[in-house]
Each structure stands twice: as C-alpha cells, then as structure tokens.
C-alpha cells in the first residue's frame, strides 16, 4: 500500500473514531476494533517512513569496510 493511500485511510479512520467516541463509550466493541485497525495502519505508515529515511541515508547505515 502506498504511503499517500495510507495517509488518507488514517485520516478517515481517525475522523470516524473521534466522532464515535463523542457518542459511544471507549470500551465499546466498535470503537475498540476501529482503534486497533487505526493502530495497525499508523504502524505501517511509520514503517514506510522509516524505510524511506533508511534508503535516503543508506551510506550512514552500512558498516564501514576496512581496506588493506
């Protein structure tokens, strides 16, 4: 899944969860399931950001090779 699409999904789920929390209890099953899905998408989004950062700064992550 692309990072832009994940961003849209996260915004939509966050908005929906906030609206539900105004009317329902946080322990409601619907709110819990939606919150778990949102957490999963946020973790995936952060992973994509980390991979992009790691690719951009690849030379700093590689171990230094010693030449004889």
Secondary structure, DSSP 4 states (H G I P E B T S, - for coil): --HHHHHHHHHHHHHHHHHHHHHS-TTSHHHHHHHHHHHHHHHHHHHHHHHHHHHHTHHHHSPPPP--
